[in-house]
Amino acid sequence: MVTGLPQIVVLIVSEIHPSIYDIVPSVVKVVAKRFRGYVEESDLRQECYLFAAGKNNQFKDLLNEPDLEVRKQNERKVGWQIKRAAERYARKEKASKLGYQVNDEAFYKGATISQLLPSIIGSVLTGKPLEQGQQLVDDGQPKKPSSPAESGNFLAVLIDIKRAYLLLSLEEKDLLERRYYHEHTLQQIAQYLECATSTADRRVEHAFNKLIEHLGGISPWS
C-alpha cells in the first residue's frame, strides 16, 4: 500500500498489481533527480500510480506471468513504460515553468549517434577538430550539404554529442571507443573484459545509454 497520496488517488490505484509499489519509487527517484527544481516528487509519484492504474489490466497480465525469467523481463517493460510516463509529465512541468512548449524539445536518435560516434571519438583521440562534411536530414541520417553554409547544423550536432561523450567515465568511453571507433566485435570486447559476450553487450549498451542520457534521453513521446 502507498501513503502520502490524496484519498481519491489511493482509491483509484488500490487495485494495481503489488509489484507496481516496488517499481514506482525507483522511477520517481531517477526522474525527480533529473528534473530537480521543476517537479515535486509527490506529484510525480501520483502521476506514476495514476498511469499504472490506467493500464491495470495490461500490467497485471504482464506481472502475473508464471515463468520467472519472462516475468522479470515484463517487470522491466512495465518500469520502462512508467518511467516514460513520468518523463512526459516532468518535461511538461519543466516547459511550463520555463515558458516553452514541449514540442520545442529535440531528441537524438540512437542510429544517428551510432553513425557519428566514430568521427567524434576520432576527434577526441587525435585532437583534430570536428569536420563539417555532412548535414542531418529529417530521418536522422547525414547527407552531403549543397553548400558550406548548410553544414552548421551538422557541426552543432557533432559538438553536442562530443560534449556528452566527454562526460562519460573512462570505462564507458573505453567501451564505446572499442565498439564504434575500432569496430571491435562483442566477442573481442568480451575477451578483453574477460566476461561473457552477453555481459559485454550489456556493458556497451549501458555506456551508450549513458551517452544518450547526457544528451537529454530518448523521446518519451516516440
N, C-alpha and C positions, 0 to 999 in steps of 0.2 A: 504494500500500500504506500502511496505517496502522500507527503504532507506539504503544507505551505501553498496550496492552490485554492482558489475560490471554490466554495461548495458545489456550485453548478458544474464546474470543470471536473471535480472529483467524481460526481455522479456520472458524467459523460464517459470518463475513462475507466470507470470501475470494472468494466468487462474485458479490458485488454489483457493480452497474454502476460503472465508474470515475468517473462524474460525481458519485456519492454522496460520494466522498472530497473533492470541492470544496464540496459543499453543507453537509455536517455541521459543519465548523469554523466557518462563519459563523453557523449556527444556535446552536451551543454558545456562541459569544461573546455573542450577544444575550440568550439565556435565562439564562446564568450571571450576566451583569451585572444583570439584573432580579431574580434570586433570590440575590444575593450574601449569603453567610453561612448559607444554607440548603442549598446543594447544591454538591458538588465538580465541577469541570469534567470530571475524568476519569470520574466516574460518569455524568455527563450525556452525554459523548461515547460511552461504552459503550452507554448506553440508546438513543441515536440509531442507532448501527450495528446493534444487535440488532433494532430496529424495522424498519429498512430491509431487513435480511436476511429478516424475516418477510413482507415484501411484495416479495420479489426479482423474481418473475415479472411482477407488475403494473408495478413501476418500470422494469424492463428494456424492456417493451413501450412505455412512455411515452418513455423516454430514447433509444430506438433509432429514433424517428420520423425518416424521411428528410427530411421538409420542415423546413427550418431554423427558420422562424418558429413552426411548430407545436411543434417540439422545445423552443424557448425557453419557450413557454407551459407545456409539460409540465414543464420543469425548475422553474418557479415553483410548479406544482401539487405536485410531489414535495417541494420545500423547505417548502411550507406544511404538508403532512402531517407531515413530520419535526419541524417546529417545534411543531406541536400536541402531538405525542407527547412531545417534550422538556418542554413546559409542563405536561402532565399529570403527568409524573414529578416535576418540580420542585415543583409545587403539593402533591403527596403528601408530599414530603420536608419542605416548609415546615410543613404541617399537623401532621406527626408531631413536629417539633421544638417547635412552639408549643402542642401539646396540643389541637388541634381536629380535626374531620372535614372533609374536602374538600367534602362535601355542604353544609357550612355556608356556603360561599362564595357570593356573589351576583354576577351579571354583568348589565350593562346591554345591552339590545337596541338595535341601530342605529336601528330605527324609532322607539323611544321617545326617543332622543337627538335625532333629527331633528325630532320634533314639539315638543320642549321648547326647542330652541335659540333660536327667535325671542324667547320670553319672557326667557330667560337673557341673551341679548345685549342686549335692550332694557333690562334692569335694569342692565347694565354701562354702557351708553351714557348712560342718563338719571340713574343714581344712585338710582333708585327701588327700594324693597325688593321682593323676590320675593313674589308673591301666593299665598295658599293656596286657590286656587279649584277645585282638582281633586285626584283621588286616582288612583294607579296600580292597575290590576287585574292578574289573572294573565297576561293576554295581552300585557302591556306597554303597553296603551293607557289613557289617562286617562279618568276619568269624574267626574261631579259627586258629591261626597260627600253622604251623607244627613244628616250633622251636622258642625258645625265641628270637633269633636274628631277626626274621621276624616281630616282634611286634614294631620295632622302627618307622616305617612309621605311624602306627596307633596312637602311642603316640604323634607324631608330630602333627597329625590332632587334637587330643584332646586338646593339648596345644594351638594350633592356635584358635580353637573355644572358648576355655576358655578365652583367651586374648580378643577376640572380645566381649564376654559376659560381661566382666568386664568394658567395655567401655560404656555400656548401662546406661541409667538413672535408678534411684531407682524404679520408677514406671514401667519401661519396664522390669527390672529384676523381680520385684514382679509378674507381669502378667505371664511371662514365667515360673517362679517357680511354680505358682499355676497350670498352664496348663500342664506343662511337668514333673514336679517333683512330685507334689501332685496329679496329674491326675484329677484335678477338671474339671467338665463339663462346657460348656459355660454358662449354666443356673446358675450354682453355682457362677461363676465369675460375671455374670450379677447381681446376688443378692448381692454379695459383693460390687460391684461398684454402686449399686442402679441405674441400667440403663437397657435398653432393651437388649435382647440376641444378636440381630444383632449388636448393638453398642459394646458390649463386644467382639464379634467376630472380628470386625474391629480393636479394640484396641490391641487385642492379635496378630492379623495379622500384624499390624503396628510395634509392638515390634519385632516380628520375622523378618520382612523385614529390620528393622534397624540392627539387628544382621548380616543378610546377607550382608548388605552394608558395615559393618565393616570388613567383610571377602573378600571384593572386588566386591560384587554384583553378580548378575546372569549372566551367559554367554550370551553375546549379539548375539552369533552365533548359539545358540541352538534353 
